[in-house]
Amino acid sequence: MGVRSLEVMPGVTITNDRCLILDDGPTAIIGDLHLGYESALEEEGMFIPRINTESIRHSLNRIIDEYEPERIVLLGDIKHDFKRSSYQAREDVRNIVRLIDEAAEAVVIKGNHDNFLQTILSDVGVNTLDYIDIQGFRLEHGHVDSGIRPVIIGHEHPSVRIPGELSGGMKLQCYVVAEKEGVIVIPPFSPFASGNDLNPGPNAVMAPALKACDVSQAKIYGVSDMGIIKFGQLEDVTMLTI
């Protein structure tokens, strides 16, 4: 059985709960919740079980119980729909932020999906921010690069795909740690966010901060049912088969 948490820099711990922990507080950081995903699909005529919000609620309660964070940072793309959300989607956002606010200090960073988010949260008493600085790190969503380093971002939905000789292989969400350039990317918190497959090619990534890195040399840590998997550098991952 692999480890459930791993310190990747002094005071910086990644977890198998798709949550990064900074010692300051401690502070729990999650991103890309994409609440209201089911409602957005329903508007397009596709109906799926409403499991995104309940899965996120369950995972958050586990994080709160296990890590006892003083603050929880939502690192952008809290909501899914770019436009004004449905009533149910707005309620999903309010209920999750209320859950966090009752247990810890809630810090809400806006992502590129978060139009109208401040209006949605107006009766919750939580303000949205473009970024926050904690423990020497700039925390921002990642669709725009402030240029401040070191930085922790989401947005990328990073994953790695391992081909299989006898099967279809496997795909895992992952953390990306480009230590030399001072960039850490966390995996998405939504179970529906399958991920953007990383590779060392010139157009492999979409987050501006990650584009500025030598991604092939970045360290990759997979999130799996077995725990955190240390894959080594991305250029090594591309050589793997199972």
Secondary structure, 3 states (H helix, E strand, C coil): CCECEEEEECCEEEECCCCEEECCCCEEEECCCCECHHHHHHHCCCCCCCCHHHHHHHHHHHHHHHHCCCEEEEECCCECCCCCCCHHHHHHHHHHHHHHHHHCEEEEECCCCCCCHHHHCCCCCCCEECCEEECCEEECCCCCCCCCCCEEECCCCEEEEECCCCCCCEEEEEEEEECCCCEEECCCCCCCCCCEECCCCCCCCCCHHHHCCCHHHCEEEEEECCEEEEEEEHHHHCCCCC
